[in-house]
Structure formats: structure tokens, C-alpha cells
């Protein structure tokens, strides 16, 4: 599947760096969610809203806290 990133409205978290290339941007389109990184917007990761919601639930519970 080819995704036209220009047709999507990506947003980033308010806690992301205002400048630089360390941000993750997210867009929704129908039943899908798309992710890009600031430093390489040509690569778009797409998943379903259901899978993304499950990921967010795990993140909120601290299941992906790898920093340390």
C-alpha cells in the first residue's frame, strides 16, 4: 500500500522538541493511524486504530518504559 503523506495531517506531542529531528508525528485516516519521524518523513509506518489503541494503553501503563 502506498500512503500519500502530503494528504495526511500529522500532529506531534506538545512535549516534543520544538526544533530538531527528535519528534514522532501521528495522523489518522479512516481506520488507520500513520506515524513518521521528524528526521525521515518519507518513511510512514501504518497500523490500525485498534492496534494503535492497544499500544497506547500499554504505554500509559508503563509497559514500554525503556529509559533508565
C-alpha positions in Angstrom: 0.0 0.0 0.0 1.3 3.4 -0.9 0.4 6.2 1.5 0.4 9.9 0.4 1.9 11.6 3.4 1.2 15.0 1.9 -2.6 14.2 2.1 -2.4 13.5 5.9 -2.4 16.0 8.7 0.3 14.9 11.1 0.5 16.2 14.7 3.2 15.8 17.3 3.1 15.8 21.1 3.4 19.2 22.8 6.3 17.8 24.9 8.3 17.1 21.7 11.3 19.3 21.0 10.1 22.4 19.1 13.2 22.3 16.9 15.3 19.4 15.8 14.6 16.0 14.5 13.5 14.1 17.6 9.8 14.1 17.2 7.2 11.4 16.3 4.3 12.7 14.3 0.9 10.9 14.1 -2.0 11.1 11.6 -5.3 9.3 11.4 -7.1 8.3 8.2 -10.2 6.2 8.3 -9.4 3.0 10.2 -5.7 3.6 10.1 -3.1 5.5 12.1 0.2 6.6 10.5 3.5 7.5 12.1 6.5 9.4 10.8 9.7 10.6 12.4 10.8 14.2 12.0 14.2 13.3 10.5 12.7 10.9 7.9 9.1 11.8 6.9 9.4 9.7 3.7 9.0 6.6 5.8 5.5 6.1 7.0 4.5 3.4 9.5 0.8 2.5 9.2 -1.3 0.4 11.5 -4.9 0.1 12.5 -6.6 2.3 15.1 -7.3 -0.9 17.2 -3.6 -1.9 17.3 -2.5 1.7 18.0 -5.0 2.0 20.8 -3.6 -1.3 22.3 -0.1 0.2 22.0 -1.2 3.4 23.7 -2.8 1.5 26.5 0.4 -0.4 27.2 2.4 2.8 27.0 0.1 4.5 29.6 0.7 1.5 31.9 4.4 1.9 31.6 5.0 -1.3 29.6 7.4 0.4 27.3 9.5 2.5 29.7 12.9 1.5 28.5 14.8 4.7 29.6 16.9 4.3 32.6 
